[in-house]
Amino acid sequence: MSDLIKKAHMSKQASFTMALLDSKTKNDALDAIAFALTNNKEKIFEANRIDLEKAQNENLSGPLYKRLRFDESKLADVTDGIRSLIGLEDPVGHIKLHTTLDDGLELYRVTCPIGVIGVIFESRPDALIQIASLCLKSGNAVFLKGGKEALETNKVLYEIINDASLAHGLPEGWINLLESREEVNAMLSLSEYIDLLIPRGSNQFVQYIMNNTNIPVMGHADGVCHTYIDEFADPDKAVKVAVDAKTQYVSVCNATETILVDKSRTEDILPRLVSALEDKNVKIHYENEVSEWHHEYLDYEVSIKITGSIDEAVDHINKYGSGHTDAIITENKERAEYFMNKVDSGSVMLNCSTRFADGFRYGFGAEVGVSTSKLHARGPVGLEGLVSYKYKIYGNGDIVGDYASGAKKFKHIRRDI
């Protein structure tokens, strides 16, 4: 048995124990992790300096380099996220349905952990903490594989989280760190042990994962997000929101990559928008020079297209978008609802920045990723997206034969939850 299979077997066994943990045990472990991260911050920062120096020597792109940095600000963000997570209700054990099948025969649908989750994510070390914390709170075991750029930082973070959680009642093997691409490829064959894969990365990468495993996959391919400035948009709102959506943090999947402007606003809003974007050093690609509308820049670049109608804008988004996040800027409520109902994306927004599409900002504590699929979970995936459910039937010697023969009849009384 290979080392990875041994780890997977142990993780599967750990997942059965994780499903039994009470809320206090999980919250105490999360609190201990937050404390341990702060207490060991210099060790984390030193590991991150090694990763940053290596990345600089290898000419890592600007957006990826920025994501790689883990400093006091990132530490404060992740520990705040953990403490926010502690305050959230435990997602496990919720009764979602109760039906009396017959006297003394009760059916319940109850939330439960998914089991073992494998998450492959980008060069952000803070993502490791967020993912591990969400899996812990939702009672799941987890395999983590971050980008090679963050290897040293991730190793230190994993050790801190593992040590703190084991000391507070979590089972050995609940968290695992993969360090090589070969281990990822090997993990894809472990459908006996791993219940769900969540890849975060390029469309090509996500498709590779989907095409090379029998394990269910949840994730999003990319973040081609749009902000549409409608003919009834307020100019001040339009410029403020669109600039924030593009520039507040450019190297993330919820940053706007294409701004659509109604043709009626090309003389008043468009010049102000262009000026504001140029002040932020954004390179603008106009429609006469855009060869591929489905493009994720992840940098100070944006595409601008003039549209003739709201339907043209919606059709463009549904054709070239990625189903991630799209926004409309308008003062017309009917048009806003029309747009938000017709655009086929996980998050749709009115008069606010696409950068709000984030698990922490949605009040989920954090997110394990963003799903652009429509099965199980969609949009930012927090605690509720990391649980499934099972049916429980409580009886008293009941047999199907009585109902098949007609001696008994089902009542099927739906109970209020």
Beta strands, then each sheet from edge to edge (+ up, - down):
strand 1: 95-102
strand 2: 105-113
strand 3: 116-120
strand 4: 141-145
strand 5: 175-177
strand 6: 196-199
strand 7: 225-229
strand 8: 256-262
strand 9: 283-286
strand 10: 301-307
strand 11: 325-329
strand 12: 347-350
strand 13: 369-371
strand 14: 379-381
strand 15: 387-394
strand 16: 413-414
sheet 1: 15+ 2- 1+ 16-
sheet 2: 5+ 4+ 3+ 6+
sheet 3: 9+ 10+ 8+ 7+ 11+ 12+
sheet 4: 13+ 14-
end
